[in-house]
């Protein structure tokens, strides 16, 4: 596995575990951290699921553009460059992955960290987790796709509340809102999130990859277009080895063994 400065990359069976690794800064994310994430996601090397977590007591406390933007003659342009060249391409790479993604959140998932956590197909949160769009408190606006993602995930009213009031959404409330998949104790988070990623990795991942892309595309398409896309996806899935294995297992009344092919 490649060595990185700001993240840890660990292959555990069929699961690629990526850990944001700046615990002393609550995993505040400089542009280089997201560039490293994108590089790791671009080299799955056969991994069939991805788990994204944070080292220490936080998932990610937000972007860290440091003095590069604040000390710039034009901080707006510096921030724009960081978003368009580093953060946004990584978020787009996650959306385009062909395998399922799980995030494990303890402590803060703020700003770009909130967007990263919720970009996963399944977000598992610990009891200490909270989600925060605090941009309004410093005169900024949500980024990392939050203004697109949140209204679709939790509805316009709740998204407006998060973004305009800038208040924490604790784990229990996030679960009630449908923002996260599950809330577990802090001690159980790592094992629960990995078990879910491992379960997904053992499933027919070609079909799962087609599903995740269809779900995203359906936000922007009409009903007939969505059904046409489903038909095309079904054609692709039906030709996979996993589909044939699933059919055989059904007829033979046994549990299928999927290989991701």
C-alpha positions in Angstrom: 0.0 0.0 0.0 1.1 3.5 -0.7 2.4 5.7 2.2 0.6 8.9 2.8 1.1 11.9 5.1 -2.4 12.7 6.1 -4.3 9.4 5.9 -3.8 5.8 6.7 -4.6 3.2 4.0 -5.1 -0.4 5.2 -6.4 -3.3 3.2 -8.4 -5.7 5.4 -9.5 -8.6 3.3 -11.8 -7.2 0.6 -12.3 -3.9 2.5 -10.1 -0.8 1.9 -10.0 1.1 5.2 -9.0 4.8 4.8 -8.4 6.7 8.1 -8.1 10.5 8.3 -4.9 10.8 10.4 -4.5 14.2 12.0 -5.9 13.4 15.4 -4.1 16.3 17.1 -6.1 18.6 14.8 -9.4 16.6 15.1 -8.6 15.5 11.5 -9.0 19.0 10.1 -8.5 18.4 6.4 -6.0 20.3 4.3 -6.4 20.0 0.5 -3.5 17.5 0.5 -5.6 15.1 2.7 -8.4 15.0 0.1 -5.9 14.6 -2.7 -4.5 11.6 -0.8 -8.0 10.2 -0.4 -8.6 10.5 -4.1 -5.3 8.8 -4.9 -6.2 5.9 -2.6 -9.7 5.6 -4.1 -8.2 5.5 -7.5 -6.2 2.4 -6.6 -8.7 0.0 -5.1 -6.7 -3.0 -6.3 -9.6 -5.4 -6.1 -11.1 -4.0 -2.9 -14.9 -4.5 -2.9 -15.9 -2.0 -0.3 -14.4 1.1 1.3 -14.6 2.3 4.9 -13.7 5.9 5.7 -13.0 6.7 9.4 -11.2 9.3 11.5 -8.3 8.7 13.9 -8.8 9.6 17.5 -11.9 11.4 18.9 -13.1 13.1 15.7 -14.1 12.1 12.2 -13.2 15.5 10.6 -13.6 19.0 12.1 -13.7 20.6 8.6 -11.3 21.9 6.0 -7.9 23.3 7.0 -6.7 25.7 4.3 -4.4 27.2 6.9 -2.6 30.5 6.3 -2.6 29.7 2.6 -6.0 31.2 2.1 -6.2 33.5 5.1 -2.8 35.0 4.4 -3.5 35.4 0.7 -4.0 38.7 -1.0 -7.2 37.1 -2.4 -8.5 34.5 0.1 -11.6 33.9 -1.9 -9.7 32.8 -4.9 -7.4 30.7 -2.7 -10.4 28.9 -1.2 -12.0 28.5 -4.6 -8.8 26.9 -5.9 -8.7 24.5 -2.9 -12.3 23.5 -3.5 -12.2 23.0 -7.2 -8.8 21.4 -7.4 -8.7 19.2 -4.2 -11.9 18.8 -2.2 -14.6 18.7 -5.0 -12.8 16.2 -7.2 -12.5 13.9 -4.3 -16.2 14.1 -3.5 -16.9 13.4 -7.2 -14.6 10.4 -7.1 -16.5 9.0 -4.1 -19.8 9.4 -6.0 -18.3 7.7 -9.0 -16.9 4.6 -7.2 -18.0 1.2 -8.4 -18.0 -0.2 -4.9 -20.0 0.6 -1.8 -18.7 3.1 0.8 -19.3 3.1 4.6 -18.3 6.0 6.9 -17.6 5.6 10.6 -18.2 8.8 12.6 -17.3 9.7 16.1 -17.1 13.2 17.4 -17.4 16.1 15.0 -18.2 15.7 11.3 -18.1 19.4 10.4 -18.0 21.4 7.2 -16.3 19.3 4.5 -16.1 16.5 7.1 -19.9 16.5 7.2 -20.1 16.3 3.4 -17.5 13.4 3.4 -19.3 11.4 6.0 -22.7 11.7 4.3 -21.3 11.0 0.9 -21.0 7.3 2.0 -23.8 4.9 1.2 -24.0 4.0 4.9 -23.0 6.4 7.7 -22.5 4.6 11.0 -22.3 7.1 13.9 -21.3 6.7 17.5 -23.2 8.3 20.3 -20.6 11.1 20.6 -20.9 12.0 16.9 -22.4 15.2 15.6 -22.9 16.8 12.2 -22.3 20.5 11.7 -22.6 23.1 9.0 -21.0 26.0 10.8 -20.1 28.1 7.8 -22.7 30.8 8.7 -20.9 31.4 12.0 -17.9 32.7 10.1 -19.7 34.4 7.2 -19.2 31.6 4.7 -21.4 29.2 2.8 -21.7 25.3 2.7 -19.3 23.5 0.3 -18.2 20.1 -0.6 -21.6 19.4 -2.2 -23.5 20.0 1.0 -26.1 22.4 -0.5 -26.9 19.6 -3.1 -26.7 16.7 -0.7 -28.5 17.8 2.4 -31.9 18.9 0.9 -32.0 15.5 -0.9 -31.0 13.6 2.2 -33.1 15.3 4.9 -35.5 17.7 3.1 -35.3 21.4 2.5 -36.5 22.6 5.9 -34.0 20.5 7.9 -31.2 21.4 5.4 -32.0 25.0 5.8 -32.0 24.7 9.6 -28.5 23.0 9.5 -27.0 25.5 7.1 -28.6 28.8 8.2 -28.6 28.3 12.0 -25.2 26.6 12.1 -26.1 24.3 15.0 -24.9 20.8 15.8 -27.1 17.9 14.9 -26.3 15.1 17.4 -26.2 11.5 16.4 -29.7 10.7 17.8 -31.3 13.5 15.9 -29.3 12.6 12.8 -30.8 9.1 13.0 -34.3 10.5 13.5 -33.8 12.7 10.4 -32.7 9.8 8.3 -29.2 11.3 7.9 -27.4 8.2 9.2 -27.8 4.5 8.9 -27.2 3.5 12.6 -26.1 4.9 15.9 -23.9 2.7 18.2 -21.8 3.2 21.3 -18.4 4.8 20.9 -16.7 1.5 21.8 -18.7 -0.5 19.2 -18.2 2.0 16.3 -15.1 0.5 14.7 -16.3 -3.1 14.8 -19.9 -2.2 13.7 -18.8 -0.1 10.7 -16.2 -2.6 9.6 -18.7 -5.5 9.9 -21.1 -3.6 7.6 -18.3 -2.8 5.1 -17.3 -6.5 5.2 -20.9 -7.6 4.6 -21.2 -5.3 1.6 -17.8 -6.6 0.2 -19.2 -10.1 0.3 -22.2 -9.1 -1.8 -22.5 -8.9 -5.6 -20.5 -5.7 -5.8 -21.1 -5.1 -9.6 -24.8 -4.9 -8.8 -24.2 -2.6 -5.8 -22.0 -0.3 -7.9 -24.8 0.0 -10.5 -27.3 0.7 -7.7 -25.3 3.5 -6.1 -24.9 5.3 -9.4 -28.5 4.8 -10.3 -29.6 6.3 -7.0 -27.5 9.4 -7.5 -28.6 9.8 -11.2 -32.3 9.4 -10.2 -32.2 12.8 -8.4 -31.8 14.5 -11.8 -33.9 12.3 -14.1 -37.6 11.7 -14.8 -39.4 8.4 -14.2 -39.1 7.0 -17.8 -35.4 7.9 -17.9 -34.8 6.2 -14.6 -36.6 3.0 -15.8 -34.5 3.0 -19.0 -31.3 3.3 -16.9 -32.5 0.4 -14.7 -33.0 -1.7 -17.8 -29.5 -1.0 -19.0 -28.1 -1.7 -15.5 -30.1 -4.9 -15.3 -28.6 -6.0 -18.6 -25.1 -5.4 -17.3 -25.8 -7.1 -13.9 -27.4 -10.1 -15.6 -24.3 -10.8 -17.5 -22.1 -10.9 -14.4 -20.7 -14.1 -12.9 -22.3 -13.1 -9.6 -25.7 -13.1 -11.2 -25.2 -16.6 -12.5 -23.9 -17.7 -9.1 -27.0 -16.2 -7.4 -29.3 -18.0 -9.8 -27.5 -21.3 -9.2 -27.5 -20.9 -5.4 -31.2 -20.1 -5.5 -32.0 -23.3 -7.4 -29.6 -25.4 -5.3 -31.1 -23.9 -2.1 -27.7 -22.7 -0.7 -26.0 -19.4 0.2 -24.4 -17.8 -2.8 -20.7 -17.0 -2.9 -20.1 -13.8 -4.7 -16.8 -12.7 -6.1 -17.4 -9.2 -7.5 -17.2 -10.4 -11.1 
